[in-house]
Amino acid sequence: MFKYLFLTFISCLAISLYSGCTDSQWAEPFPDRLTITVLDSIGIETGDSCYVLGSIVDVEVSSSGSILLLDQSACCIREFSPEGTYLATLSRRGNGPGELLYPQEMALLPDGKIIVRDMLKRSLVILDRSEESVSELADWSYISPEAIVPADSRHFAACETEIEILNSQQFLLIQKPSLYSLTDTAQELVFHSDSVMMSVETVVSSPTGLLGGGYAIMATDGDGRLFYTRKSSTEYEIHCWDIEGNLLFYATLEIPTVAKTPQELLEETEYMKMQLASMGLNALPETSEPDPYHTLIVGMGVDKCGNLWIQRGTEEKPVFDIFNNDGEHIGSAEFPRCGRHWKFSISPNGSLVWNLDPVSGFQKVYMLELPEIN
């Protein structure tokens, strides 16, 4: 098991080396930002255990409108009604079929199946509530792919990671956003291959990267379009394909790099130590240190109108760049609460947000209303 943990740790090393800030002038394309509104919330500090959340790492709205919360510390999925009423708990802690050890993300398929990525099990756990059955995809050559999104009722898309050792100090991290079936770990289609030279001495200890979901982000519009970006402090790039692998558009913005403060660097190092401790590992390698610059893209989702929402990682408040179906940048929006630990789930079924490190000390999940784009 330690071998696999070590390999997983190495696979999440920094995907970009240090880079200097640019001196070019940045003109905000849409300075008049729209506002994202909070409608209601789920989660309490004490009381009914159904509403006391542990460590939420992913949330989704189903096609019926129910809200699913993936709780990493409790190793389960809690389901709530659209109004926030508790309905059911799915899965539990354990190494058996359908059980979870260290879940990191989930995806909801159109027919109701739920795919959960579990890093310690090195598998994708597939729950089918309609048939009360479970299955697991666990025969991966390396580690299970990350950034899972539904493609159709029989397929999902995700990003597979490979490593090519160059020498004792350098290697290539190769990310391949790909299409998979629910019955086989082999890639049916590779959309793209993204290679980055990395140094063993540089490790990113970031709550939006290592152990927080990896360095790939994918999204879907539920109608056959798939989106991919790589978390980077130097590149802002988005690819969009159809399910057959045809590139529909490529979008980029020249957003300037933003340096982290000494306090932010310290907090990220402490966060990494806490995450490793939760896995039974007691220390970071002595040479590890965070990327000194903020990640340009930290989140991505598609609204009910098919617009793509890209969350920047460079602002003190969550800010989104909005692109239309053709990849044209058409506006921007802001969530009016400070903090860099807000994580969003934006989908055609609904939108949610929660804080990975809330000031209150306990988590809540907020239902959102997105502004209309004129």
Residue, then its C-alpha position, 0 to 999 in steps of 0.5 A: m500500500f505504501k508503494y501505491l501511496f508514494l506513486t500517487f504522491i509523485s504523480c501529483l508533483a508540481i506541473s509548472l516550474y517557478s516563473g516570474c510575474t509579467d510586466s504587461q498591462w492587463a485590461e479586465p475584459f468585463p470590469d462590470r461583474l455580475t453577482i452570484t446569489v446565495l439562496d439557501s444552505i445545508g449544514i449545521e454545527t451541532g444537532d441532527s447528525c444528518y445535517v452535521l457535515g464532516s469534510i465535504v470534497d464534492v457536491e452535485v445536483s442530480s437531474s431530479g434536483s436532489i443534492l448529493l454531498l461526498d463526505q471524505s471523513a465519513c466516507c459516504i454520500r449524503e442526499f438531500s432534497p432540492e429544499g435541503t431536507y435529508l433523504a438518505t446516506l449512500s455507502r460507508r467506510g470500508n474496503g468492501p464492494g461499494e465502500l469507501l476509504y478515501p473518496q476524492e470526487m464523484a460524477l453523476l451519470p444521466d441514468g442515476k449511477i454515481i461514480v466515486r474516485d477513491m484514491l486509497k482503493r485505487s479504484l472508481v466505485i460505481l453505485d447504481r441505486s436503481e438496481e441496488s448494485v455496485s461495481e468497481l473499476a480497479d484494474w488500472s496500470y497506475i492510478s485511477p483517472e481524475a476529474i471524472v465527468p459523465a459522457d453518456s449513460r455508458h461512458f464517462a470522461a476523465c484524465e489519466t496520468e502517466i509518468e516518464i522518468l527522464n533522470s534522477q531529477q526530472f520527469l514528464l507528467i503526461q495527462k490524457p483526457s480520455l473517454y472510458s466505458l463503465t466496464d473497462t479501464a482501457q481508454e476508448l478515446v484519447f482527446h489530448s496529451d498534455s506533457v509537462m517537464m517537472s523537477v522532483e525537488t518542487v512539490v505543490s502543497s496546494p488545497t486546489g491541487l495535490l490531494g485536493g483532486g489533482y491537476a486536471i479539471m474537466a466539465t460537461d454540458g450534459d449534451g455531448r460536449l466535454f471541457y478540459t483544462r490543466k491547473s497551472s500558474t502560468e497558462y490559462e487554456i481550455h479545450c472543448w471536444d464533442i464525444e467523438g473527439n472533434l475539437l470544437f473550440y480552444a479558449t485562452l486569456e492572458i491573465p497575469t500571474v499573481a504571487k502568493t503572500p508568505q502567509e498563504l505559502l505557510e498555510e498551504t504547507e500546513y494544509m498539505k501536512m494535514q492532508l498527508a496525516s489523514m492518509g497516515l503519512n507524517a511528513l512532507p519531503e524536506t525539499s517540497e515547497p508550494d508554487p509561489y504563484h496562484t493557479l490561474i484556473v481552479g474550477m470549471g462548470v457549465d450552466k443550464c444555458g450551455n455557458l462555460w464558467i471558468q473560476r479564476g484562482t488569482e482573485e481574493k473573491p471567487v471570480f468567473d470568466i463566462f464563455n458561450n457555446d462558441g468559446e467566446h468570452i461574453g462576461s464575468a461574475e463574482f461571488p460576493r464573499c472573500g476567501r480562496h477556499w470556495k469550491f463550486s459545482i456548476s451544472p445544467n441541473g443546478s449550482l452549489v458552493w462550499n468552503l474547504d476551510p470555513v472560518s466558522g470551523f464547520q462546513k455548509v453547502y450553499m444553493l446558488e442562483l447564477p445571474e442571466i447573461n445578456 
